[in-house]
Amino acid sequence: MAMFPPNRRSARAFAASCGVLLAMSAAINSSGLTANAQQTGSATPVVVQPGAPGKPSRNLPPSATAKLPPRSQADVEFMRGMIMHHSQAVEMTALISSHTESTDLRSLGARIRSSQSDEIKLMKRWLAARGEPASMAMPGMPEMDMSGHPMAPMPGMLTPEQMEALRKAKGAEFDHLFLTGMIQHHNGALTMVKDLFDTAGAGQDAELFDFATDADNTQRAEIRIMQAMLEKKIPEEKQ
């Protein structure tokens, strides 16, 4: 029993020593952080490059922070034009539910509508990040482009007459007009991608390159699907 008091005293002394050490450590860390903030500036983010094994890390200058890659005016015009192009495709697919009972066409239309709606959002974000407006039209004058000229349709887009015929058609007639119209539409998109990559200095932005390449591959595959659907429908219509 005689040993308990010394042990309690030792425990209290040990705890007191730990408290002193922790307080000293906090003071040292606080001093170091304050000095570092004074050196780097509290509002300036620090970019740290990890060192090789056994080597210290080092702070990089502000010029080393990430920047958007350069883009050409052709990149901007491609994205704006493709937004207009995709918007008409989405408008075409919106007619399917009320104009045909074809399950194959409904499935295809849902696929096109979903993918192109998502791509429109991507293109708008890409333009906004670069301070560029998403529309090619002059503000307040939707029929005029930014240079004051009449808005020209993108390659492959359906004319107002074709769109009106599509809206009036039902059943098998609608299926035929939709498939032929969307093949025309997709081929126009392929032309736009080709024109982009044929332009010197254009299409170098990584995000834009991936989008244009994916759009090209996807629309080529969908053209093959639609051509097969047309070939299947021709014998059915003759029966």
C-alpha positions in Angstrom: 0.0 0.0 0.0 2.9 2.3 0.7 3.8 2.4 -3.1 0.5 4.1 -4.3 1.3 7.7 -3.3 4.7 7.7 -5.1 3.0 6.2 -8.2 0.3 8.8 -8.2 2.9 11.6 -7.8 4.8 10.1 -10.7 1.7 10.0 -12.9 0.9 13.6 -12.1 4.5 14.6 -12.9 4.4 12.7 -16.2 1.1 14.3 -17.2 2.5 17.7 -16.4 5.6 17.0 -18.4 3.5 16.0 -21.4 1.4 19.1 -21.1 4.5 21.3 -21.2 5.9 19.4 -24.3 2.5 19.7 -26.1 2.3 23.4 -25.4 5.9 23.9 -26.7 5.2 21.9 -29.8 2.0 23.9 -30.5 3.9 27.2 -30.0 6.7 26.1 -32.4 4.2 24.9 -35.1 2.2 28.1 -34.8 5.4 30.2 -35.1 6.4 28.2 -38.2 3.0 28.5 -39.8 2.9 32.2 -39.1 6.4 32.7 -40.7 5.4 30.6 -43.7 2.2 32.6 -44.1 4.2 35.9 -43.9 6.6 34.6 -46.6 4.1 33.2 -49.0 1.1 35.6 -48.4 -2.0 34.2 -46.8 -4.1 34.8 -49.9 -1.7 33.1 -52.3 -2.1 29.4 -52.9 1.1 27.4 -52.7 1.7 24.7 -55.3 4.0 22.0 -53.9 6.0 19.6 -56.1 6.8 16.3 -54.3 10.5 15.5 -54.3 12.2 12.3 -55.4 12.7 9.6 -52.8 14.9 11.0 -50.1 14.6 14.5 -51.5 12.6 17.4 -50.0 9.5 18.9 -51.7 9.7 22.4 -53.1 7.2 25.2 -53.7 6.5 26.1 -57.3 6.0 29.7 -58.5 2.4 30.9 -59.2 3.1 30.7 -62.9 3.2 26.9 -62.5 -0.6 26.7 -61.6 -2.9 25.0 -64.2 -4.1 27.1 -67.0 -6.7 26.4 -69.8 -4.9 25.3 -73.0 -4.9 27.7 -75.9 -7.9 27.3 -78.4 -8.4 28.7 -81.8 -11.5 30.6 -83.0 -12.3 27.5 -85.1 -12.7 25.6 -81.8 -15.2 28.1 -80.5 -17.2 28.2 -83.7 -17.3 24.4 -83.8 -18.7 24.1 -80.3 -21.3 26.8 -81.0 -22.3 25.2 -84.3 -22.5 21.8 -82.7 -24.8 23.1 -80.0 -27.2 24.3 -82.7 -26.8 21.0 -84.6 -27.5 18.8 -81.5 -30.4 21.0 -80.5 -32.3 20.1 -83.7 -31.5 16.4 -83.2 -33.1 16.6 -79.7 -36.1 18.4 -81.2 -36.5 15.6 -83.8 -36.3 12.8 -81.1 -39.0 14.6 -79.0 -41.5 13.8 -81.8 -41.0 10.1 -81.6 -43.3 9.3 -78.6 -46.4 10.8 -80.3 -45.6 9.9 -83.9 -44.7 6.2 -84.0 -45.2 2.9 -82.2 -41.9 1.4 -83.3 -40.1 0.1 -80.3 -36.8 0.1 -82.2 -37.1 3.7 -83.2 -38.2 4.7 -79.7 -35.1 3.0 -78.3 -32.8 4.7 -80.8 -34.4 8.1 -80.2 -34.0 7.8 -76.4 -30.3 7.0 -77.0 -29.7 9.9 -79.3 -31.7 12.4 -77.1 -29.8 11.4 -74.0 -26.3 11.5 -75.4 -26.8 14.7 -77.4 -28.5 16.5 -74.5 -25.5 15.6 -72.3 -23.1 16.8 -75.0 -24.9 20.1 -75.2 -24.3 20.7 -71.5 -20.6 19.7 -72.0 -20.2 22.2 -74.9 -21.9 25.0 -73.0 -19.6 24.4 -70.0 -16.5 24.4 -72.3 -17.5 27.7 -73.8 -18.5 29.3 -70.4 -15.1 28.4 -69.0 -13.4 30.4 -71.7 -15.7 33.4 -71.4 -17.4 32.6 -74.7 -21.2 32.8 -75.3 -22.9 29.5 -76.3 -25.1 30.9 -79.0 -24.0 31.9 -82.5 -27.0 34.3 -82.7 -26.8 38.1 -82.1 -28.4 38.9 -78.8 -32.1 39.8 -79.4 -31.9 38.8 -83.1 -32.0 35.0 -83.3 -32.1 35.0 -87.1 -28.8 36.9 -87.3 -25.3 35.8 -86.4 -22.8 37.9 -84.5 -21.4 39.5 -87.6 -24.9 40.7 -88.6 -25.4 38.2 -91.4 -28.4 35.7 -91.6 -27.8 32.6 -89.6 -26.6 29.8 -91.8 -27.7 26.2 -90.9 -25.0 23.8 -90.0 -24.1 20.9 -92.4 -26.8 18.2 -92.6 -29.5 20.1 -90.6 -33.0 19.6 -91.8 -34.6 22.5 -93.6 -37.8 24.1 -92.1 -39.8 22.3 -94.8 -38.3 18.9 -93.8 -39.0 19.6 -90.1 -42.6 20.5 -90.9 -43.1 17.3 -93.0 -41.6 15.3 -90.0 -44.1 16.9 -87.6 -47.1 16.1 -89.8 -46.1 12.4 -90.5 -47.3 9.4 -88.5 -46.5 5.7 -88.3 -44.4 4.2 -91.1 -44.1 7.5 -93.0 -42.7 9.2 -89.9 -40.3 6.3 -89.3 -38.9 6.7 -92.9 -38.6 10.5 -92.7 -37.0 10.3 -89.3 -34.4 7.7 -90.2 -33.5 9.4 -93.5 -33.5 12.8 -91.9 -31.3 11.7 -89.0 -28.8 10.0 -91.3 -28.5 13.3 -93.2 -28.1 15.1 -89.8 -25.4 12.7 -88.6 -23.5 12.9 -91.8 -23.5 16.7 -91.4 -22.0 16.3 -87.9 -19.2 14.1 -89.4 -18.5 16.9 -91.9 -18.2 19.4 -89.1 -15.7 17.2 -87.2 -13.7 16.7 -90.4 -13.7 20.5 -91.1 -12.5 21.1 -87.5 -9.5 18.8 -87.8 -8.7 20.0 -91.3 -8.3 23.5 -89.9 -4.7 24.4 -89.0 -4.3 24.9 -85.2 -7.8 23.7 -84.4 -8.9 20.7 -82.3 -5.7 20.7 -80.1 -7.6 21.2 -76.9 -7.8 17.8 -75.1 -11.4 18.0 -74.0 -12.6 19.3 -77.3 -10.5 16.6 -79.1 -12.0 13.8 -77.0 -15.6 15.2 -77.5 -15.2 15.5 -81.3 -13.6 12.1 -81.7 -16.3 10.4 -79.5 -19.1 12.2 -81.4 -17.6 11.1 -84.7 -17.4 7.4 -83.6 -20.9 7.5 -82.0 -22.6 9.0 -85.0 -20.9 6.6 -87.5 -22.2 3.7 -85.4 -25.7 5.2 -85.2 -25.8 5.8 -89.0 -25.1 2.1 -89.5 -28.0 1.2 -87.1 -30.4 3.5 -89.0 -29.4 2.2 -92.4 -30.1 -1.3 -91.1 -33.5 -0.2 -89.8 -34.3 1.3 -93.2 -33.4 -1.9 -95.0 -35.5 -3.9 -92.6 -38.5 -1.6 -93.1 -38.5 -1.6 -96.9 -39.5 -5.4 -97.2 -42.1 -4.9 -94.4 -43.7 -2.0 -96.3 -44.0 -4.1 -99.4 -45.9 -6.9 -97.7 
